């Protein structure tokens, strides 16, 4: 049982470390995007990409007719 607890503790520690790294990277990316003209960082980038995808889809559909 102790071995299982040790294994679980190591796995949790590894996941916590990965989470910290991902949070740090996300924060860095958000800051870079804000400096590049996306006023709300990642959320603005997401909205912009969604609009571009919708525009492309509309354009492609109009070409088919």
PDB file with SEQRES, HELIX, SHEET and CRYST1 records, atoms N, CA, C and O in Angstrom:
SEQRES   1 A   65  UNK UNK UNK UNK UNK UNK UNK UNK UNK UNK UNK UNK UNK          
SEQRES   2 A   65  UNK UNK UNK UNK UNK UNK UNK UNK UNK UNK UNK UNK UNK          
SEQRES   3 A   65  UNK UNK UNK UNK UNK UNK UNK UNK UNK UNK UNK UNK UNK          
SEQRES   4 A   65  UNK UNK UNK UNK UNK UNK UNK UNK UNK UNK UNK UNK UNK          
SEQRES   5 A   65  UNK UNK UNK UNK UNK UNK UNK UNK UNK UNK UNK UNK UNK          
HELIX    1 AA1 UNK A    2  UNK A   35  1                                  34    
HELIX    2 AA2 UNK A   42  UNK A   64  1                                  23    
CRYST1    1.000    1.000    1.000  90.00  90.00  90.00 P 1           1          
ATOM      1  N   UNK A   1       0.819  -1.195   0.000  1.00  0.00           N  
ATOM      2  CA  UNK A   1       0.000   0.000   0.000  1.00  0.00           C  
ATOM      3  C   UNK A   1       0.856   1.250   0.000  1.00  0.00           C  
ATOM      4  O   UNK A   1       0.524   2.239  -0.653  1.00  0.00           O  
ATOM      5  N   UNK A   2       1.978   1.205   0.745  1.00  0.00           N  
ATOM      6  CA  UNK A   2       2.859   2.367   0.809  1.00  0.00           C  
ATOM      7  C   UNK A   2       3.442   2.675  -0.568  1.00  0.00           C  
ATOM      8  O   UNK A   2       3.569   3.839  -0.951  1.00  0.00           O  
ATOM      9  N   UNK A   3       3.789   1.637  -1.300  1.00  0.00           N  
ATOM     10  CA  UNK A   3       4.347   1.821  -2.635  1.00  0.00           C  
ATOM     11  C   UNK A   3       3.342   2.516  -3.552  1.00  0.00           C  
ATOM     12  O   UNK A   3       3.720   3.378  -4.345  1.00  0.00           O  
ATOM     13  N   UNK A   4       2.075   2.149  -3.447  1.00  0.00           N  
ATOM     14  CA  UNK A   4       1.041   2.767  -4.258  1.00  0.00           C  
ATOM     15  C   UNK A   4       0.894   4.242  -3.888  1.00  0.00           C  
ATOM     16  O   UNK A   4       0.748   5.092  -4.766  1.00  0.00           O  
ATOM     17  N   UNK A   5       0.933   4.545  -2.589  1.00  0.00           N  
ATOM     18  CA  UNK A   5       0.841   5.935  -2.143  1.00  0.00           C  
ATOM     19  C   UNK A   5       2.024   6.751  -2.651  1.00  0.00           C  
ATOM     20  O   UNK A   5       1.853   7.894  -3.074  1.00  0.00           O  
ATOM     21  N   UNK A   6       3.201   6.183  -2.613  1.00  0.00           N  
ATOM     22  CA  UNK A   6       4.391   6.867  -3.102  1.00  0.00           C  
ATOM     23  C   UNK A   6       4.274   7.130  -4.600  1.00  0.00           C  
ATOM     24  O   UNK A   6       4.623   8.208  -5.082  1.00  0.00           O  
ATOM     25  N   UNK A   7       3.786   6.144  -5.318  1.00  0.00           N  
ATOM     26  CA  UNK A   7       3.611   6.302  -6.763  1.00  0.00           C  
ATOM     27  C   UNK A   7       2.609   7.411  -7.066  1.00  0.00           C  
ATOM     28  O   UNK A   7       2.843   8.253  -7.932  1.00  0.00           O  
ATOM     29  N   UNK A   8       1.497   7.401  -6.347  1.00  0.00           N  
ATOM     30  CA  UNK A   8       0.479   8.435  -6.549  1.00  0.00           C  
ATOM     31  C   UNK A   8       1.020   9.821  -6.202  1.00  0.00           C  
ATOM     32  O   UNK A   8       0.732  10.795  -6.897  1.00  0.00           O  
ATOM     33  N   UNK A   9       1.800   9.906  -5.130  1.00  0.00           N  
ATOM     34  CA  UNK A   9       2.389  11.194  -4.755  1.00  0.00           C  
ATOM     35  C   UNK A   9       3.341  11.700  -5.833  1.00  0.00           C  
ATOM     36  O   UNK A   9       3.362  12.894  -6.131  1.00  0.00           O  
ATOM     37  N   UNK A  10       4.126  10.804  -6.416  1.00  0.00           N  
ATOM     38  CA  UNK A  10       5.040  11.193  -7.497  1.00  0.00           C  
ATOM     39  C   UNK A  10       4.256  11.654  -8.721  1.00  0.00           C  
ATOM     40  O   UNK A  10       4.620  12.635  -9.369  1.00  0.00           O  
ATOM     41  N   UNK A  11       3.188  10.944  -9.027  1.00  0.00           N  
ATOM     42  CA  UNK A  11       2.363  11.322 -10.176  1.00  0.00           C  
ATOM     43  C   UNK A  11       1.713  12.684  -9.967  1.00  0.00           C  
ATOM     44  O   UNK A  11       1.669  13.503 -10.884  1.00  0.00           O  
ATOM     45  N   UNK A  12       1.216  12.920  -8.775  1.00  0.00           N  
ATOM     46  CA  UNK A  12       0.611  14.214  -8.456  1.00  0.00           C  
ATOM     47  C   UNK A  12       1.651  15.325  -8.549  1.00  0.00           C  
ATOM     48  O   UNK A  12       1.374  16.392  -9.098  1.00  0.00           O  
ATOM     49  N   UNK A  13       2.829  15.083  -8.023  1.00  0.00           N  
ATOM     50  CA  UNK A  13       3.897  16.081  -8.090  1.00  0.00           C  
ATOM     51  C   UNK A  13       4.267  16.384  -9.542  1.00  0.00           C  
ATOM     52  O   UNK A  13       4.493  17.539  -9.902  1.00  0.00           O  
ATOM     53  N   UNK A  14       4.327  15.351 -10.363  1.00  0.00           N  
ATOM     54  CA  UNK A  14       4.636  15.537 -11.778  1.00  0.00           C  
ATOM     55  C   UNK A  14       3.548  16.360 -12.468  1.00  0.00           C  
ATOM     56  O   UNK A  14       3.849  17.264 -13.248  1.00  0.00           O  
ATOM     57  N   UNK A  15       2.298  16.048 -12.183  1.00  0.00           N  
ATOM     58  CA  UNK A  15       1.187  16.797 -12.779  1.00  0.00           C  
ATOM     59  C   UNK A  15       1.170  18.248 -12.310  1.00  0.00           C  
ATOM     60  O   UNK A  15       0.891  19.153 -13.096  1.00  0.00           O  
ATOM     61  N   UNK A  16       1.465  18.470 -11.042  1.00  0.00           N  
ATOM     62  CA  UNK A  16       1.525  19.843 -10.525  1.00  0.00           C  
ATOM     63  C   UNK A  16       2.625  20.631 -11.221  1.00  0.00           C  
ATOM     64  O   UNK A  16       2.447  21.806 -11.541  1.00  0.00           O  
ATOM     65  N   UNK A  17       3.751  19.990 -11.451  1.00  0.00           N  
ATOM     66  CA  UNK A  17       4.861  20.633 -12.155  1.00  0.00           C  
ATOM     67  C   UNK A  17       4.463  20.991 -13.582  1.00  0.00           C  
ATOM     68  O   UNK A  17       4.748  22.093 -14.050  1.00  0.00           O  
ATOM     69  N   UNK A  18       3.809  20.069 -14.268  1.00  0.00           N  
ATOM     70  CA  UNK A  18       3.358  20.325 -15.637  1.00  0.00           C  
ATOM     71  C   UNK A  18       2.324  21.444 -15.669  1.00  0.00           C  
ATOM     72  O   UNK A  18       2.343  22.283 -16.569  1.00  0.00           O  
ATOM     73  N   UNK A  19       1.430  21.459 -14.700  1.00  0.00           N  
ATOM     74  CA  UNK A  19       0.422  22.512 -14.614  1.00  0.00           C  
ATOM     75  C   UNK A  19       1.086  23.871 -14.423  1.00  0.00           C  
ATOM     76  O   UNK A  19       0.704  24.844 -15.075  1.00  0.00           O  
ATOM     77  N   UNK A  20       2.068  23.946 -13.544  1.00  0.00           N  
ATOM     78  CA  UNK A  20       2.791  25.195 -13.325  1.00  0.00           C  
ATOM     79  C   UNK A  20       3.439  25.674 -14.610  1.00  0.00           C  
ATOM     80  O   UNK A  20       3.380  26.862 -14.928  1.00  0.00           O  
ATOM     81  N   UNK A  21       4.059  24.763 -15.358  1.00  0.00           N  
ATOM     82  CA  UNK A  21       4.707  25.121 -16.612  1.00  0.00           C  
ATOM     83  C   UNK A  21       3.681  25.629 -17.619  1.00  0.00           C  
ATOM     84  O   UNK A  21       3.907  26.646 -18.274  1.00  0.00           O  
ATOM     85  N   UNK A  22       2.564  24.935 -17.745  1.00  0.00           N  
ATOM     86  CA  UNK A  22       1.526  25.351 -18.682  1.00  0.00           C  
ATOM     87  C   UNK A  22       0.937  26.708 -18.307  1.00  0.00           C  
ATOM     88  O   UNK A  22       0.696  27.541 -19.181  1.00  0.00           O  
ATOM     89  N   UNK A  23       0.704  26.936 -17.020  1.00  0.00           N  
ATOM     90  CA  UNK A  23       0.182  28.230 -16.578  1.00  0.00           C  
ATOM     91  C   UNK A  23       1.165  29.349 -16.897  1.00  0.00           C  
ATOM     92  O   UNK A  23       0.766  30.433 -17.322  1.00  0.00           O  
ATOM     93  N   UNK A  24       2.438  29.085 -16.691  1.00  0.00           N  
ATOM     94  CA  UNK A  24       3.469  30.071 -16.990  1.00  0.00           C  
ATOM     95  C   UNK A  24       3.509  30.380 -18.484  1.00  0.00           C  
ATOM     96  O   UNK A  24       3.573  31.544 -18.877  1.00  0.00           O  
ATOM     97  N   UNK A  25       3.470  29.345 -19.313  1.00  0.00           N  
ATOM     98  CA  UNK A  25       3.494  29.534 -20.761  1.00  0.00           C  
ATOM     99  C   UNK A  25       2.255  30.292 -21.235  1.00  0.00           C  
ATOM    100  O   UNK A  25       2.347  31.158 -22.105  1.00  0.00           O  
ATOM    101  N   UNK A  26       1.114  29.972 -20.669  1.00  0.00           N  
ATOM    102  CA  UNK A  26      -0.131  30.649 -21.041  1.00  0.00           C  
ATOM    103  C   UNK A  26      -0.070  32.126 -20.672  1.00  0.00           C  
ATOM    104  O   UNK A  26      -0.503  32.979 -21.446  1.00  0.00           O  
ATOM    105  N   UNK A  27       0.458  32.426 -19.509  1.00  0.00           N  
ATOM    106  CA  UNK A  27       0.609  33.814 -19.070  1.00  0.00           C  
ATOM    107  C   UNK A  27       1.575  34.559 -19.987  1.00  0.00           C  
ATOM    108  O   UNK A  27       1.318  35.701 -20.368  1.00  0.00           O  
ATOM    109  N   UNK A  28       2.688  33.913 -20.343  1.00  0.00           N  
ATOM    110  CA  UNK A  28       3.648  34.538 -21.253  1.00  0.00           C  
ATOM    111  C   UNK A  28       3.036  34.801 -22.619  1.00  0.00           C  
ATOM    112  O   UNK A  28       3.210  35.882 -23.181  1.00  0.00           O  
ATOM    113  N   UNK A  29       2.320  33.820 -23.157  1.00  0.00           N  
ATOM    114  CA  UNK A  29       1.676  33.974 -24.452  1.00  0.00           C  
ATOM    115  C   UNK A  29       0.652  35.099 -24.414  1.00  0.00           C  
ATOM    116  O   UNK A  29       0.589  35.910 -25.337  1.00  0.00           O  
ATOM    117  N   UNK A  30      -0.134  35.154 -23.376  1.00  0.00           N  
ATOM    118  CA  UNK A  30      -1.131  36.210 -23.235  1.00  0.00           C  
ATOM    119  C   UNK A  30      -0.459  37.582 -23.236  1.00  0.00           C  
ATOM    120  O   UNK A  30      -0.945  38.505 -23.890  1.00  0.00           O  
ATOM    121  N   UNK A  31       0.634  37.723 -22.525  1.00  0.00           N  
ATOM    122  CA  UNK A  31       1.363  38.990 -22.484  1.00  0.00           C  
ATOM    123  C   UNK A  31       1.919  39.378 -23.837  1.00  0.00           C  
ATOM    124  O   UNK A  31       1.844  40.543 -24.228  1.00  0.00           O  
ATOM    125  N   UNK A  32       2.476  38.418 -24.558  1.00  0.00           N  
ATOM    126  CA  UNK A  32       3.020  38.683 -25.896  1.00  0.00           C  
ATOM    127  C   UNK A  32       1.912  39.133 -26.839  1.00  0.00           C  
ATOM    128  O   UNK A  32       2.081  40.084 -27.602  1.00  0.00           O  
ATOM    129  N   UNK A  33       0.785  38.448 -26.779  1.00  0.00           N  
ATOM    130  CA  UNK A  33      -0.334  38.817 -27.651  1.00  0.00           C  
ATOM    131  C   UNK A  33      -0.831  40.223 -27.349  1.00  0.00           C  
ATOM    132  O   UNK A  33      -1.163  40.965 -28.273  1.00  0.00           O  
ATOM    133  N   UNK A  34      -0.889  40.600 -26.095  1.00  0.00           N  
ATOM    134  CA  UNK A  34      -1.309  41.955 -25.730  1.00  0.00           C  
ATOM    135  C   UNK A  34      -0.336  42.989 -26.294  1.00  0.00           C  
ATOM    136  O   UNK A  34      -0.757  44.050 -26.757  1.00  0.00           O  
ATOM    137  N   UNK A  35       0.949  42.688 -26.258  1.00  0.00           N  
ATOM    138  CA  UNK A  35       1.959  43.606 -26.809  1.00  0.00           C  
ATOM    139  C   UNK A  35       1.858  43.704 -28.328  1.00  0.00           C  
ATOM    140  O   UNK A  35       2.246  44.715 -28.914  1.00  0.00           O  
ATOM    141  N   UNK A  36       1.337  42.655 -28.967  1.00  0.00           N  
ATOM    142  CA  UNK A  36       1.231  42.611 -30.435  1.00  0.00           C  
ATOM    143  C   UNK A  36      -0.086  43.179 -30.946  1.00  0.00           C  
ATOM    144  O   UNK A  36      -0.355  43.120 -32.145  1.00  0.00           O  
ATOM    145  N   UNK A  37      -0.901  43.721 -30.069  1.00  0.00           N  
ATOM    146  CA  UNK A  37      -2.126  44.364 -30.537  1.00  0.00           C  
ATOM    147  C   UNK A  37      -3.419  43.627 -30.274  1.00  0.00           C  
ATOM    148  O   UNK A  37      -4.475  44.060 -30.735  1.00  0.00           O  
ATOM    149  N   UNK A  38      -3.366  42.537 -29.552  1.00  0.00           N  
ATOM    150  CA  UNK A  38      -4.605  41.853 -29.161  1.00  0.00           C  
ATOM    151  C   UNK A  38      -4.950  42.342 -27.758  1.00  0.00           C  
ATOM    152  O   UNK A  38      -4.374  41.860 -26.782  1.00  0.00           O  
ATOM    153  N   UNK A  39      -5.883  43.294 -27.638  1.00  0.00           N  
ATOM    154  CA  UNK A  39      -6.105  43.978 -26.365  1.00  0.00           C  
ATOM    155  C   UNK A  39      -6.442  43.076 -25.179  1.00  0.00           C  
ATOM    156  O   UNK A  39      -6.081  43.389 -24.044  1.00  0.00           O  
ATOM    157  N   UNK A  40      -7.122  41.971 -25.427  1.00  0.00           N  
ATOM    158  CA  UNK A  40      -7.457  41.055 -24.342  1.00  0.00           C  
ATOM    159  C   UNK A  40      -6.684  39.749 -24.452  1.00  0.00           C  
ATOM    160  O   UNK A  40      -7.112  38.713 -23.942  1.00  0.00           O  
ATOM    161  N   UNK A  41      -5.548  39.813 -25.119  1.00  0.00           N  
ATOM    162  CA  UNK A  41      -4.670  38.659 -25.204  1.00  0.00           C  
ATOM    163  C   UNK A  41      -5.277  37.465 -25.905  1.00  0.00           C  
ATOM    164  O   UNK A  41      -5.795  37.578 -27.016  1.00  0.00           O  
ATOM    165  N   UNK A  42      -5.210  36.334 -25.256  1.00  0.00           N  
ATOM    166  CA  UNK A  42      -5.642  35.072 -25.856  1.00  0.00           C  
ATOM    167  C   UNK A  42      -7.112  35.108 -26.263  1.00  0.00           C  
ATOM    168  O   UNK A  42      -7.466  34.579 -27.316  1.00  0.00           O  
ATOM    169  N   UNK A  43      -7.962  35.710 -25.462  1.00  0.00           N  
ATOM    170  CA  UNK A  43      -9.384  35.724 -25.807  1.00  0.00           C  
ATOM    171  C   UNK A  43      -9.626  36.528 -27.083  1.00  0.00           C  
ATOM    172  O   UNK A  43     -10.485  36.161 -27.884  1.00  0.00           O  
ATOM    173  N   UNK A  44      -8.881  37.623 -27.287  1.00  0.00           N  
ATOM    174  CA  UNK A  44      -9.014  38.398 -28.519  1.00  0.00           C  
ATOM    175  C   UNK A  44      -8.499  37.600 -29.712  1.00  0.00           C  
ATOM    176  O   UNK A  44      -9.104  37.622 -30.784  1.00  0.00           O  
ATOM    177  N   UNK A  45      -7.393  36.902 -29.530  1.00  0.00           N  
ATOM    178  CA  UNK A  45      -6.863  36.063 -30.604  1.00  0.00           C  
ATOM    179  C   UNK A  45      -7.879  34.991 -30.980  1.00  0.00           C  
ATOM    180  O   UNK A  45      -8.116  34.742 -32.162  1.00  0.00           O  
ATOM    181  N   UNK A  46      -8.470  34.367 -29.988  1.00  0.00           N  
ATOM    182  CA  UNK A  46      -9.463  33.320 -30.249  1.00  0.00           C  
ATOM    183  C   UNK A  46     -10.637  33.874 -31.047  1.00  0.00           C  
ATOM    184  O   UNK A  46     -11.070  33.251 -32.017  1.00  0.00           O  
ATOM    185  N   UNK A  47     -11.155  35.025 -30.657  1.00  0.00           N  
ATOM    186  CA  UNK A  47     -12.273  35.637 -31.374  1.00  0.00           C  
ATOM    187  C   UNK A  47     -11.894  35.972 -32.808  1.00  0.00           C  
ATOM    188  O   UNK A  47     -12.676  35.750 -33.732  1.00  0.00           O  
ATOM    189  N   UNK A  48     -10.688  36.511 -32.992  1.00  0.00           N  
ATOM    190  CA  UNK A  48     -10.217  36.870 -34.327  1.00  0.00           C  
ATOM    191  C   UNK A  48     -10.117  35.644 -35.222  1.00  0.00           C  
ATOM    192  O   UNK A  48     -10.549  35.674 -36.374  1.00  0.00           O  
ATOM    193  N   UNK A  49      -9.554  34.577 -34.699  1.00  0.00           N  
ATOM    194  CA  UNK A  49      -9.414  33.342 -35.482  1.00  0.00           C  
ATOM    195  C   UNK A  49     -10.786  32.766 -35.815  1.00  0.00           C  
ATOM    196  O   UNK A  49     -11.000  32.291 -36.930  1.00  0.00           O  
ATOM    197  N   UNK A  50     -11.706  32.801 -34.877  1.00  0.00           N  
ATOM    198  CA  UNK A  50     -13.057  32.283 -35.141  1.00  0.00           C  
ATOM    199  C   UNK A  50     -13.728  33.085 -36.250  1.00  0.00           C  
ATOM    200  O   UNK A  50     -14.409  32.512 -37.101  1.00  0.00           O  
ATOM    201  N   UNK A  51     -13.545  34.417 -36.252  1.00  0.00           N  
ATOM    202  CA  UNK A  51     -14.101  35.256 -37.309  1.00  0.00           C  
ATOM    203  C   UNK A  51     -13.471  34.929 -38.658  1.00  0.00           C  
ATOM    204  O   UNK A  51     -14.171  34.846 -39.667  1.00  0.00           O  
ATOM    205  N   UNK A  52     -12.157  34.743 -38.681  1.00  0.00           N  
ATOM    206  CA  UNK A  52     -11.480  34.399 -39.932  1.00  0.00           C  
ATOM    207  C   UNK A  52     -11.962  33.058 -40.476  1.00  0.00           C  
ATOM    208  O   UNK A  52     -12.161  32.907 -41.682  1.00  0.00           O  
ATOM    209  N   UNK A  53     -12.146  32.097 -39.596  1.00  0.00           N  
ATOM    210  CA  UNK A  53     -12.639  30.781 -40.025  1.00  0.00           C  
ATOM    211  C   UNK A  53     -14.042  30.913 -40.610  1.00  0.00           C  
ATOM    212  O   UNK A  53     -14.344  30.320 -41.645  1.00  0.00           O  
ATOM    213  N   UNK A  54     -14.897  31.688 -39.951  1.00  0.00           N  
ATOM    214  CA  UNK A  54     -16.266  31.883 -40.447  1.00  0.00           C  
ATOM    215  C   UNK A  54     -16.252  32.594 -41.796  1.00  0.00           C  
ATOM    216  O   UNK A  54     -17.008  32.226 -42.695  1.00  0.00           O  
ATOM    217  N   UNK A  55     -15.403  33.605 -41.947  1.00  0.00           N  
ATOM    218  CA  UNK A  55     -15.287  34.314 -43.220  1.00  0.00           C  
ATOM    219  C   UNK A  55     -14.812  33.385 -44.323  1.00  0.00           C  
ATOM    220  O   UNK A  55     -15.358  33.396 -45.427  1.00  0.00           O  
ATOM    221  N   UNK A  56     -13.814  32.593 -44.035  1.00  0.00           N  
ATOM    222  CA  UNK A  56     -13.281  31.660 -45.014  1.00  0.00           C  
ATOM    223  C   UNK A  56     -14.345  30.655 -45.430  1.00  0.00           C  
ATOM    224  O   UNK A  56     -14.475  30.315 -46.606  1.00  0.00           O  
ATOM    225  N   UNK A  57     -15.096  30.189 -44.455  1.00  0.00           N  
ATOM    226  CA  UNK A  57     -16.154  29.228 -44.752  1.00  0.00           C  
ATOM    227  C   UNK A  57     -17.213  29.864 -45.656  1.00  0.00           C  
ATOM    228  O   UNK A  57     -17.666  29.243 -46.618  1.00  0.00           O  
ATOM    229  N   UNK A  58     -17.611  31.119 -45.341  1.00  0.00           N  
ATOM    230  CA  UNK A  58     -18.598  31.813 -46.175  1.00  0.00           C  
ATOM    231  C   UNK A  58     -18.052  32.022 -47.586  1.00  0.00           C  
ATOM    232  O   UNK A  58     -18.772  31.839 -48.568  1.00  0.00           O  
ATOM    233  N   UNK A  59     -16.787  32.402 -47.684  1.00  0.00           N  
ATOM    234  CA  UNK A  59     -16.163  32.633 -48.982  1.00  0.00           C  
ATOM    235  C   UNK A  59     -16.121  31.343 -49.783  1.00  0.00           C  
ATOM    236  O   UNK A  59     -16.449  31.340 -50.969  1.00  0.00           O  
ATOM    237  N   UNK A  60     -15.723  30.253 -49.151  1.00  0.00           N  
ATOM    238  CA  UNK A  60     -15.656  28.962 -49.824  1.00  0.00           C  
ATOM    239  C   UNK A  60     -17.040  28.507 -50.294  1.00  0.00           C  
ATOM    240  O   UNK A  60     -17.187  27.954 -51.384  1.00  0.00           O  
ATOM    241  N   UNK A  61     -18.048  28.748 -49.457  1.00  0.00           N  
ATOM    242  CA  UNK A  61     -19.418  28.341 -49.817  1.00  0.00           C  
ATOM    243  C   UNK A  61     -19.931  29.170 -50.979  1.00  0.00           C  
ATOM    244  O   UNK A  61     -20.667  28.655 -51.820  1.00  0.00           O  
ATOM    245  N   UNK A  62     -19.559  30.449 -51.048  1.00  0.00           N  
ATOM    246  CA  UNK A  62     -20.028  31.294 -52.159  1.00  0.00           C  
ATOM    247  C   UNK A  62     -19.347  30.911 -53.464  1.00  0.00           C  
ATOM    248  O   UNK A  62     -19.912  31.131 -54.535  1.00  0.00           O  
ATOM    249  N   UNK A  63     -18.152  30.345 -53.402  1.00  0.00           N  
ATOM    250  CA  UNK A  63     -17.462  29.882 -54.597  1.00  0.00           C  
ATOM    251  C   UNK A  63     -18.105  28.636 -55.185  1.00  0.00           C  
ATOM    252  O   UNK A  63     -17.994  28.380 -56.384  1.00  0.00           O  
ATOM    253  N   UNK A  64     -18.774  27.866 -54.346  1.00  0.00           N  
ATOM    254  CA  UNK A  64     -19.367  26.609 -54.779  1.00  0.00           C  
ATOM    255  C   UNK A  64     -20.625  26.836 -55.593  1.00  0.00           C  
ATOM    256  O   UNK A  64     -21.030  25.960 -56.357  1.00  0.00           O  
ATOM    257  N   UNK A  65     -21.249  27.988 -55.447  1.00  0.00           N  
ATOM    258  CA  UNK A  65     -22.522  28.230 -56.147  1.00  0.00           C  
ATOM    259  C   UNK A  65     -22.334  28.800 -57.522  1.00  0.00           C  
ATOM    260  O   UNK A  65     -23.312  29.053 -58.225  1.00  0.00           O  
TER     261      UNK A  65                                                      
END                                                                             
